[in-house]
Each structure stands twice: as C-alpha cells, then as structure tokens.
Amino acid sequence: MPSSSNYATCAGREIHYTEWGAQHARTVIAWHGLARTGRDMDELAEALSSSGYRVVCPDTLGRGFSQWSPDPKAEYTLAFYARLAADLMDQLGVERAHWVGTSMGGAIGTVCAAGIAQPRLKDRIQSLVLNDNAPRLAEPALERIRSYAGSPPAFDTMTQLEAFFRQVYKPYGWLSDAQWRRLTQTSTRRLPDGRVTPHYDPAIVRQFIDHPNDYDLWEHYDRLRIPVLLLRGAESDLVLADAAAEMLTRGPGVLGLTRVVEVAGCGHAPALNVPEQLELVMGFIEQAEAGAKVAA
C-alpha cells in the first residue's frame, strides 16, 4: 500500500506526517517515541492500511521534517502535542480514530483520549495502544533518556551513525539490516560542518527540565473508558511490572478494558516491526472496532 508525505499547519506550526491508505474511512493515528520520527511506524502502517485502515504517522514538533519550536519551554509539552494532534485530526476530517503510540506517543494518546487538555478530542479516540508507556514511569530510565536525548552525538559517516543507533536502540528487539538502514536514513540530518546527527531538536529535552511531572498521567488514565492495550517490553526499564499491574486496577482496568502483554526479547520499546507484534496490535484494533460497531 503506497504512502504519501504531507505537511499541515497545526497550532501555528508546520507538522509533517506520512499517510497510508488515505482512501479508507477507518483511521489509526500512529505516534512515535521521544527522539524518533513517524517513519518508525512504517511496518505497522503498511499492515493496517492493507487491512482497510487509513494510517496517519506524524513527526512531532521538533522531530523529523516537522518545524522546530521557537518556544521550547511552552511547546515541548504533552499538552501542546495534544493540541497539535487535535488540529491535525480536524484538518484531515478525522472524527474518530484508534491510537497507537510508542513511549511519548502513547503518553500523547493518553492525554488526547482523556479530554482534559483537549476537550474537543473527548470521545474521539476509540482505543489506545501504549507501546511501553504507562501513567507512571521509572525515574532512573527517565534520567537515562534525558542524558542521551539532550546531547545527540555527531558522526563523520552514516555508517558510524547507524552503528550508534544499533547500540542505543538495541532494546527495540530484532530489526533486519534493511530496517536498521531505514531507521538511520529516516532520522538523520547533516550539520553545517558536514557531520550527521539524529534528526531532532536537542531542546526537546527541556520538557523534562521545565515540566518534570509531565509524564505523571494517572489523572488522565483514570478518566479513560476505552479499550487499552499495554505492550510492555519484558526487559523494559521504563515501564516496570508494578506500574503495569496498577493499570489493571485503575481507570479502564477496573472495567476490564485494559490488557497487558509482555513482549519477549525487547526492552524500551518494541519496534512494532515483526509479525507477532503487528498481529497483537491489529487484532486489538479489530476487536475494538467490532466492539464500537456492536455498541453503536
């Protein structure tokens, strides 16, 4: 299924997104992790679009081909990202959508679905897949992320940058050589001195400094009344087992709407690139879609 590269102005900022299966009515928003881009969702988007879904994969503000924020303190926040998502959905005519989010993308989805920061999104998120994200994250892992995200390295060659990505993203699990190469090529920018570096604004790390509680999301999670799937990397240091267990006893978990699945061979976060992971996500969305139809 072919994809297209597109731009939209959301909350006054230019946002890039890749769209798959634009002819389909059923929609999935697939949102990447902190220092990544929407192209991480290629395998999932291709599979979903081949099954009759329109899939929209944005580059978050400050990442990939999206504009960098001129006001990092105010705009590199979950609330502003939710505003971007609301504007993008409105512009694309998306009334309702399923949401798949890796790490930060899952946190944005939680905020959107709760409708606190963006009331116009209330009841428009049909289901939520949290790829190694929870309402409470482990502080040592957050510190690890802060340490590398704020100071992206630079290399003379793409080969060296790919080797760096293979090391830092080893917890993603298995990727083919071609997938590692694509991950590198779709998240690289060249510096004025000719070296290459990860394609994001280093100021995105300000979120953790200026808004240290931005990822404490129990207030949002407790408001959810939609199906939630947590894919927890079995070796994740960010989403600990006790946080996953607590999700089953709060919010949608109390209603039996939360499911937790541990993904073997992965830490933070599963790459959503192999059949077993794709089948988990697609099966969950199909079940949620069927449930919505029955309820309607």
C-alpha positions in Angstrom: 0.0 0.0 0.0 1.6 3.3 -1.1 2.2 6.2 1.4 2.4 9.9 0.9 4.5 12.7 2.6 2.4 15.7 3.7 2.5 18.9 5.7 -0.1 20.7 7.7 -0.1 23.9 9.8 -1.2 22.9 13.3 -1.3 25.4 16.2 0.7 27.8 14.0 3.5 25.2 13.4 4.3 23.2 10.3 3.9 19.5 11.0 5.0 16.7 8.7 3.1 13.4 8.5 3.1 10.3 6.4 -0.2 8.9 5.4 -1.1 5.4 4.3 -4.4 4.2 2.9 -5.9 7.6 2.5 -8.9 6.2 0.7 -10.1 4.3 3.8 -12.5 5.7 6.4 -11.4 3.7 9.5 -8.4 5.6 10.9 -5.4 4.9 13.1 -3.1 7.6 14.4 0.4 6.1 14.9 2.7 8.3 17.0 6.4 7.7 17.5 8.6 8.0 20.6 10.6 10.9 22.1 13.5 11.3 19.8 12.2 9.4 16.8 10.0 10.1 13.7 6.8 8.9 12.2 8.7 6.6 9.8 9.2 4.2 12.7 5.6 3.2 12.1 6.1 2.1 8.5 5.7 -1.7 9.1 2.6 -1.2 11.2 1.1 1.4 8.9 1.6 -0.8 5.8 0.0 -3.7 7.6 -3.0 -1.7 8.8 -3.5 0.1 5.5 -3.5 -3.2 3.7 -6.3 -4.3 6.1 -8.6 -1.3 5.3 -7.3 1.4 7.6 -6.2 5.0 7.0 -3.0 5.4 9.0 -1.6 8.9 9.9 2.0 9.0 11.2 3.1 12.5 12.3 6.5 13.7 13.1 6.2 15.5 16.4 7.2 19.2 16.6 11.0 19.3 16.7 11.5 15.9 15.1 12.0 14.7 11.6 10.6 17.1 9.0 8.3 19.0 11.3 9.2 22.5 12.4 11.3 23.1 15.4 9.6 25.1 18.2 10.6 28.7 18.6 9.3 28.4 22.2 10.6 25.1 23.6 9.5 25.7 27.2 5.9 26.2 26.2 5.6 23.9 23.3 7.7 20.8 24.0 4.9 19.5 26.4 2.3 16.8 26.2 -0.5 19.4 26.3 0.9 21.2 23.3 1.4 17.9 21.4 -2.2 17.1 22.1 -3.2 20.4 20.6 -1.2 19.6 17.5 -3.0 16.2 17.3 -6.4 17.8 17.7 -5.7 20.3 14.9 -4.3 17.6 12.6 -7.3 15.4 13.1 -9.7 18.3 12.5 -7.8 19.3 9.3 -7.8 15.8 8.0 -11.5 15.3 8.8 -10.9 12.5 11.2 -13.9 12.3 13.5 -12.8 9.2 15.4 -9.5 7.2 15.4 -7.7 4.4 17.1 -4.4 5.4 18.6 -1.1 3.5 18.7 1.7 5.3 20.5 5.3 4.3 21.3 6.6 5.7 24.5 6.0 9.5 24.3 3.5 8.8 21.5 1.5 6.7 24.0 1.6 9.5 26.6 0.2 11.9 24.0 -2.5 9.5 23.2 -3.5 9.1 26.8 -3.7 12.9 27.2 -5.8 13.2 24.0 -8.2 10.4 25.0 -8.7 11.7 28.5 -10.0 15.0 27.0 -8.7 17.2 29.9 -6.1 19.1 27.9 -8.1 19.0 24.7 -11.8 18.7 25.4 -12.6 18.7 21.7 -10.9 15.2 21.5 -13.1 13.7 24.2 -14.8 10.5 22.8 -12.9 10.7 19.6 -10.2 8.2 20.5 -11.7 4.7 20.1 -8.9 2.6 21.5 -5.4 3.1 22.8 -2.2 1.0 22.3 0.5 2.0 24.7 3.8 0.7 23.4 6.0 0.6 26.5 4.3 3.6 28.1 2.4 3.8 31.4 0.9 6.6 33.6 4.0 6.1 35.9 7.5 5.8 34.5 10.7 4.7 36.3 12.8 7.7 37.2 16.2 6.0 36.5 15.1 5.3 33.0 13.9 8.9 32.5 17.3 10.1 33.6 18.9 7.8 31.1 16.7 9.2 28.4 17.5 12.8 29.5 21.2 12.1 29.3 21.2 11.0 25.7 18.4 13.0 24.2 19.8 16.3 25.3 23.2 15.8 23.7 22.8 14.0 20.4 26.2 12.8 19.0 27.5 13.7 15.6 29.5 11.4 13.3 31.5 11.7 10.1 29.6 9.0 8.3 26.2 7.4 8.1 27.8 4.0 8.8 29.0 5.4 12.2 25.6 6.8 13.0 23.9 3.5 12.1 26.3 1.7 14.5 25.3 4.2 17.2 21.6 3.6 16.6 22.1 -0.1 16.7 23.6 0.2 20.1 21.3 2.8 21.7 18.1 1.2 20.3 19.2 -2.4 20.9 16.2 -2.8 23.3 13.9 -2.4 20.3 14.4 -6.1 19.6 15.2 -7.7 16.3 15.5 -5.5 13.2 16.7 -6.6 9.8 19.8 -4.9 8.3 17.4 -3.1 5.9 15.3 -1.9 8.8 18.3 -0.6 10.6 19.4 1.2 7.5 16.0 2.8 7.0 15.8 3.8 10.7 19.1 5.6 10.2 18.3 7.2 6.9 14.8 8.5 8.0 16.1 10.1 11.2 19.3 11.8 10.2 20.2 15.4 9.5 23.5 16.8 8.3 25.2 19.6 10.3 26.9 22.7 8.8 30.3 21.0 9.3 29.1 18.0 7.2 28.7 15.5 10.0 25.5 13.6 10.6 23.3 13.6 13.7 19.9 12.3 14.8 17.1 14.4 13.2 15.6 16.2 16.2 15.9 19.5 18.1 18.1 18.9 21.2 15.8 21.3 23.1 13.1 18.6 23.3 14.8 17.5 26.5 13.6 20.8 28.1 10.3 19.0 28.6 11.9 17.0 31.5 13.5 20.1 33.0 10.7 22.7 32.7 7.9 20.2 33.2 9.3 17.4 35.4 5.8 15.9 36.1 4.6 16.0 32.5 4.6 12.2 32.3 2.7 11.6 35.6 -0.6 10.7 33.9 -2.8 8.8 36.4 -5.3 11.7 36.3 -5.7 11.2 32.6 -5.6 7.4 32.6 -8.2 7.2 35.4 -10.7 9.0 33.1 -10.4 6.6 30.2 -13.3 4.4 29.3 -11.9 2.9 26.1 -10.0 -0.3 25.4 -6.3 0.0 26.3 -3.5 -2.4 25.3 -0.2 -2.1 27.0 2.7 -3.7 25.2 5.4 -3.9 27.8 8.9 -4.8 26.8 9.8 -7.7 29.0 13.1 -6.1 29.8 11.9 -2.5 29.9 13.5 -0.3 32.5 10.9 2.5 31.8 7.6 0.7 32.4 8.1 -1.5 35.5 5.9 -4.5 36.2 4.2 -2.8 39.2 3.1 0.1 37.1 1.6 -2.3 34.5 -0.2 -4.2 37.3 -1.6 -1.0 38.7 -3.1 -0.1 35.3 -5.3 -3.2 35.7 -6.8 -1.9 38.9 -7.5 1.7 37.9 -9.4 3.6 35.2 -10.3 1.3 32.3 -8.6 -1.6 34.1 -11.4 -1.6 36.7 -13.9 -2.1 33.8 -11.9 -4.9 32.3 -10.9 -2.8 29.3 -7.1 -2.8 29.9 -4.9 -5.7 28.6 -1.2 -6.1 29.4 1.0 -8.1 27.2 4.8 -8.6 27.8 6.8 -8.7 24.6 9.8 -11.1 25.0 13.2 -10.1 23.7 12.5 -6.4 24.0 13.2 -3.5 26.4 12.1 0.0 25.7 10.4 -0.2 23.3 9.3 -2.9 20.9 9.9 -1.8 17.3 6.4 -3.0 16.1 8.1 -4.5 13.1 7.7 -8.3 13.3 4.6 -10.4 12.7 3.9 -11.3 16.3 3.8 -7.6 17.4 1.9 -6.5 14.4 -0.7 -9.2 14.9 -1.2 -8.2 18.5 -1.8 -4.5 17.6 -4.0 -5.3 14.6 -6.1 -7.9 16.5 -6.6 -5.5 19.3 -7.8 -2.7 17.0 -10.1 -5.0 15.1 -11.7 -6.1 18.4 -12.1 -2.5 19.5 -13.6 -1.6 16.1 -16.0 -4.5 16.3 -17.0 -3.6 19.8 -17.7 0.0 18.8 -19.9 -1.3 16.0 -21.9 -3.5 18.3 -22.3 -0.7 20.8 -23.5 1.6 18.1 
